[in-house]
């Protein structure tokens, strides 16, 4: 089977109370995690104290070498 370099994405396991920094994108900046569900994460801005519930959007990424592509079913 042929292999390729593949980028792997996993949902980030948010935990209530975490202080996070989003480095880029429309939600960049500092946030505190105040609620987490299977589909949503609620963040509070430490400056304005505004809260936003968003679909989970952050991912941990890595690159692996010699991964079969496409993945076998």
N, CA, C and O atoms as a DFTB+ gen file, in Angstrom:
292 C
 N C O
     1  1       0.839      -1.179       0.000
     2  2       0.000       0.000       0.000
     3  2       0.886       1.244       0.000
     4  3       1.902       1.296       0.693
     5  1       0.496       2.218      -0.768
     6  2       1.233       3.481      -0.846
     7  2       1.071       4.268       0.454
     8  3       0.012       4.218       1.079
     9  1       2.117       4.996       0.864
    10  2       2.030       5.837       2.060
    11  2       2.267       7.286       1.684
    12  3       2.869       7.581       0.652
    13  1       1.785       8.193       2.533
    14  2       1.905       9.637       2.311
    15  2       2.141      10.327       3.638
    16  3       2.020       9.715       4.699
    17  1       2.477      11.604       3.572
    18  2       2.516      12.450       4.759
    19  2       1.107      12.970       4.968
    20  3       0.512      13.541       4.053
    21  1       0.564      12.776       6.176
    22  2      -0.830      13.093       6.465
    23  2      -0.887      13.985       7.700
    24  3      -0.186      13.721       8.677
    25  1      -1.700      15.027       7.680
    26  2      -1.927      15.884       8.841
    27  2      -3.135      15.338       9.590
    28  3      -4.197      15.148       8.997
    29  1      -2.982      15.082      10.891
    30  2      -4.022      14.495      11.731
    31  2      -4.620      15.593      12.618
    32  3      -3.879      16.348      13.248
    33  1      -5.953      15.685      12.672
    34  2      -6.643      16.659      13.517
    35  2      -7.463      15.930      14.572
    36  3      -8.117      14.929      14.278
    37  1      -7.425      16.434      15.798
    38  2      -8.237      15.939      16.901
    39  2      -8.894      17.128      17.584
    40  3      -8.276      18.185      17.712
    41  1     -10.150      16.967      18.028
    42  2     -10.805      18.029      18.797
    43  2     -10.015      18.266      20.080
    44  3      -9.541      17.324      20.715
    45  1      -9.882      19.530      20.448
    46  2      -9.161      19.856      21.669
    47  2     -10.048      19.550      22.876
    48  3     -11.214      19.944      22.881
    49  1      -9.534      18.860      23.903
    50  2     -10.341      18.513      25.078
    51  2     -10.424      19.673      26.078
    52  3      -9.753      19.662      27.110
    53  1     -11.251      20.665      25.762
    54  2     -11.403      21.822      26.661
    55  2     -11.826      21.371      28.053
    56  3     -12.523      20.369      28.211
    57  1     -11.388      22.138      29.074
    58  2     -11.808      21.920      30.451
    59  2     -12.216      23.254      31.055
    60  3     -11.554      24.270      30.846
    61  1     -13.318      23.241      31.809
    62  2     -13.797      24.450      32.468
    63  2     -12.685      25.004      33.349
    64  3     -12.016      24.261      34.067
    65  1     -12.499      26.311      33.286
    66  2     -11.475      26.988      34.085
    67  2     -10.181      27.237      33.343
    68  3      -9.343      28.007      33.812
    69  1      -9.994      26.595      32.179
    70  2      -8.761      26.824      31.418
    71  2      -8.689      28.267      30.937
    72  3      -9.697      28.864      30.558
    73  1      -7.502      28.802      30.961
    74  2      -7.225      30.098      30.361
    75  2      -6.484      29.799      29.077
    76  3      -5.430      29.164      29.092
    77  1      -7.041      30.261      27.953
    78  2      -6.474      29.903      26.656
    79  2      -6.151      31.156      25.853
    80  3      -6.685      32.235      26.109
    81  1      -5.276      30.989      24.887
    82  2      -4.951      32.043      23.938
    83  2      -5.100      31.454      22.548
    84  3      -4.441      30.469      22.214
    85  1      -5.960      32.049      21.738
    86  2      -6.143      31.619      20.359
    87  2      -5.259      32.510      19.510
    88  3      -5.429      33.729      19.475
    89  1      -4.312      31.885      18.824
    90  2      -3.253      32.635      18.149
    91  2      -3.707      33.357      16.888
    92  3      -3.175      34.419      16.563
    93  1      -4.685      32.798      16.167
    94  2      -5.093      33.458      14.920
    95  2      -6.572      33.213      14.654
    96  3      -7.242      32.491      15.392
    97  1      -7.063      33.826      13.593
    98  2      -8.467      33.662      13.214
    99  2      -9.360      34.700      13.851
   100  3      -8.888      35.555      14.601
   101  1     -10.652      34.633      13.559
   102  2     -11.581      35.659      14.028
   103  2     -11.788      35.664      15.545
   104  3     -12.279      36.653      16.088
   105  1     -11.428      34.593      16.231
   106  2     -11.609      34.522      17.686
   107  2     -10.290      34.675      18.434
   108  3     -10.191      34.305      19.605
   109  1      -9.268      35.223      17.755
   110  2      -7.945      35.301      18.387
   111  2      -7.999      36.120      19.671
   112  3      -8.831      37.014      19.831
   113  1      -7.093      35.791      20.572
   114  2      -7.000      36.523      21.827
   115  2      -7.119      35.613      23.033
   116  3      -7.090      34.388      22.914
   117  1      -7.254      36.236      24.201
   118  2      -7.340      35.527      25.475
   119  2      -8.789      35.211      25.821
   120  3      -9.688      36.020      25.594
   121  1      -8.999      34.014      26.375
   122  2     -10.334      33.562      26.755
   123  2     -10.234      32.664      27.984
   124  3      -9.195      32.061      28.254
   125  1     -11.340      32.592      28.722
   126  2     -11.478      31.621      29.791
   127  2     -12.595      30.662      29.409
   128  3     -13.663      31.094      28.974
   129  1     -12.358      29.370      29.568
   130  2     -13.370      28.361      29.265
   131  2     -14.321      28.294      30.457
   132  3     -13.893      28.004      31.574
   133  1     -15.624      28.563      30.227
   134  2     -16.573      28.549      31.342
   135  2     -17.618      27.445      31.240
   136  3     -18.308      27.169      32.222
   137  1     -17.756      26.801      30.070
   138  2     -18.668      25.659      29.937
   139  2     -18.240      24.845      28.716
   140  3     -17.726      25.388      27.738
   141  1     -18.464      23.532      28.795
   142  2     -18.105      22.636      27.703
   143  2     -19.195      21.574      27.577
   144  3     -19.622      20.991      28.573
   145  1     -19.640      21.330      26.350
   146  2     -20.545      20.218      26.075
   147  2     -19.965      19.435      24.907
   148  3     -18.887      19.760      24.410
   149  1     -20.679      18.404      24.471
   150  2     -20.194      17.615      23.335
   151  2     -20.074      18.462      22.076
   152  3     -19.211      18.199      21.238
   153  1     -20.925      19.474      21.927
   154  2     -20.947      20.264      20.695
   155  2     -20.504      21.710      20.854
   156  3     -20.069      22.328      19.882
   157  1     -20.603      22.259      22.052
   158  2     -20.335      23.679      22.257
   159  2     -19.253      23.901      23.301
   160  3     -19.043      23.076      24.191
   161  1     -18.572      25.031      23.172
   162  2     -17.664      25.515      24.202
   163  2     -18.059      26.977      24.446
   164  3     -18.256      27.743      23.503
   165  1     -18.169      27.347      25.718
   166  2     -18.513      28.722      26.065
   167  2     -17.279      29.390      26.635
   168  3     -16.668      28.910      27.590
   169  1     -16.924      30.527      26.015
   170  2     -15.725      31.267      26.406
   171  2     -16.108      32.650      26.900
   172  3     -17.088      33.235      26.439
   173  1     -15.323      33.172      27.849
   174  2     -15.542      34.523      28.371
   175  2     -14.282      35.340      28.128
   176  3     -13.169      34.891      28.402
   177  1     -14.479      36.545      27.611
   178  2     -13.377      37.474      27.428
   179  2     -12.979      38.033      28.794
   180  3     -13.843      38.509      29.530
   181  1     -11.685      37.987      29.154
   182  2     -11.278      38.485      30.462
   183  2     -11.337      40.009      30.583
   184  3     -11.251      40.544      31.688
   185  1     -11.482      40.701      29.471
   186  2     -11.513      42.168      29.494
   187  2     -12.944      42.693      29.520
   188  3     -13.312      43.451      30.417
   189  1     -13.748      42.296      28.547
   190  2     -15.123      42.795      28.458
   191  2     -16.100      41.972      29.286
   192  3     -17.213      42.418      29.563
   193  1     -15.680      40.758      29.685
   194  2     -16.514      39.800      30.420
   195  2     -17.669      39.260      29.570
   196  3     -18.546      38.571      30.091
   197  1     -17.677      39.566      28.274
   198  2     -18.702      39.015      27.385
   199  2     -18.471      37.521      27.214
   200  3     -17.333      37.050      27.208
   201  1     -19.577      36.777      27.075
   202  2     -19.514      35.330      26.932
   203  2     -20.071      34.927      25.575
   204  3     -21.031      35.516      25.079
   205  1     -19.447      33.908      24.984
   206  2     -19.871      33.413      23.679
   207  2     -19.883      31.893      23.713
   208  3     -18.918      31.272      24.158
   209  1     -20.976      31.289      23.244
   210  2     -21.065      29.834      23.093
   211  2     -20.909      29.535      21.611
   212  3     -21.731      29.950      20.794
   213  1     -19.851      28.815      21.270
   214  2     -19.561      28.486      19.876
   215  2     -19.511      26.977      19.710
   216  3     -19.238      26.242      20.659
   217  1     -19.780      26.522      18.486
   218  2     -19.503      25.136      18.172
   219  2     -18.015      24.904      18.426
   220  3     -17.193      25.790      18.194
   221  1     -17.680      23.721      18.898
   222  2     -16.267      23.438      19.173
   223  2     -15.468      23.615      17.890
   224  3     -15.841      23.083      16.844
   225  1     -14.379      24.354      17.965
   226  2     -13.674      24.775      16.758
   227  2     -12.171      24.602      16.833
   228  3     -11.519      24.658      15.790
   229  1     -11.586      24.399      17.985
   230  2     -10.134      24.288      18.096
   231  2      -9.716      22.838      17.940
   232  3     -10.393      21.920      18.405
   233  1      -8.601      22.656      17.282
   234  2      -8.091      21.320      17.033
   235  2      -6.606      21.270      17.323
   236  3      -5.891      22.259      17.162
   237  1      -6.157      20.117      17.749
   238  2      -4.737      19.847      17.901
   239  2      -4.321      19.157      16.615
   240  3      -4.982      18.214      16.180
   241  1      -3.249      19.605      16.006
   242  2      -2.818      19.025      14.727
   243  2      -1.400      18.487      14.841
   244  3      -0.587      18.989      15.617
   245  1      -1.127      17.480      14.073
   246  2       0.219      16.948      13.973
   247  2       0.408      16.422      12.558
   248  3      -0.560      16.190      11.835
   249  1       1.632      16.241      12.184
   250  2       1.953      15.676      10.874
   251  2       2.666      14.359      11.096
   252  3       3.597      14.268      11.896
   253  1       2.220      13.341      10.383
   254  2       2.860      12.026      10.479
   255  2       3.368      11.602       9.110
   256  3       2.754      11.888       8.083
   257  1       4.476      10.930       9.120
   258  2       5.064      10.402       7.888
   259  2       4.595       8.971       7.666
   260  3       4.250       8.265       8.614
   261  1       4.585       8.555       6.419
   262  2       4.318       7.161       6.041
   263  2       2.977       6.635       6.549
   264  3       2.902       5.533       7.092
   265  1       1.932       7.418       6.372
   266  2       0.579       7.019       6.759
   267  2      -0.158       6.562       5.496
   268  3      -0.078       7.240       4.471
   269  1      -0.874       5.430       5.540
   270  2      -1.646       5.015       4.366
   271  2      -2.692       6.079       4.025
   272  3      -3.371       6.603       4.908
   273  1      -2.808       6.386       2.738
   274  2      -3.798       7.357       2.291
   275  2      -4.383       6.917       0.977
   276  3      -3.636       6.619       0.045
   277  1      -5.709       6.865       0.867
   278  2      -6.684       7.128       1.911
   279  2      -6.671       6.025       2.960
   280  3      -6.151       4.932       2.736
   281  1      -7.265       6.346       4.130
   282  2      -7.302       5.358       5.211
   283  2      -8.124       4.154       4.769
   284  3      -9.139       4.314       4.092
   285  1      -7.697       2.951       5.143
   286  2      -8.488       1.765       4.818
   287  2      -9.836       1.818       5.529
   288  3      -9.938       2.294       6.659
   289  1     -10.851       1.329       4.860
   290  2     -12.192       1.370       5.474
   291  2     -12.389       0.270       6.473
   292  3     -13.458       0.167       7.075
